[in-house]
Amino acid sequence: MGFEYLFQPSHLERLMYGLWITAKIAFISVFFSAILGTILGVIMTSKNILVKSLCRIYLEAIRIIPILVLLFVFYFGFATWFNWQLSAELVCIVVFVLWGTAEMGDLVRAAISSIDRHQRESAYALGLSANQALFFVIFPQSLKRVTPGAINLFTRMVKTSSLAMLIGVVEVIKVGQQIIENSLLTVPDASLWIYGFIFILYFLLCYPLSLLSAYLEKIWE
């Protein structure tokens, strides 16, 4: 009975739309986090104490403050304090980009710092400038080291996007809850089938990232 209830066309359509919202929030956040995080990671390697301190404060603040609190602050707090009526989807993207940028930045910083100093010195000896050494010598080597951690971060961002439902975004889990609530009396086992199907959807969304990570590690050995 629950199986038949799940596969009603209207329910599948709503779940697919919820999955689209989840994927849109997650992959927009991943895209900007990858770009901004790479830039931040390079900045974090600066020898300027003030720059390093500001980057460290930002990183630790993002790590210490729960993502849910940030969502509430941006969505409810800013609306109350500054009368900024931001859409729930936009708030999710902003918060996830802030989080992803911080984490990605630290991954890139660690990867760049792990490259032996003589690599940079050899590049300088060949007449390369600091920027040329970074782009042609340091980056290609650090990319191999940062990829597994970066893809793991992106997978976490996809899964964490489920928090969007708590500020009213009708993503796939929220849709699932709505369908279950409408069937409590008529289909007692609906929750098992609906959440089981959502589990499969998340697996299909995240598993390709794991395959990509394994593939890249293999070709870069």
PyMOL commands that set and color helices and strands:
alter all, ss='L'
color gray80, all
select helices_A, chain A and resi 2-6+9-44+49-64+67-81+88-113+117-125+130-167+172-181+190-219
alter helices_A, ss='H'
color red, helices_A
deselect
rebuild
show_as cartoon
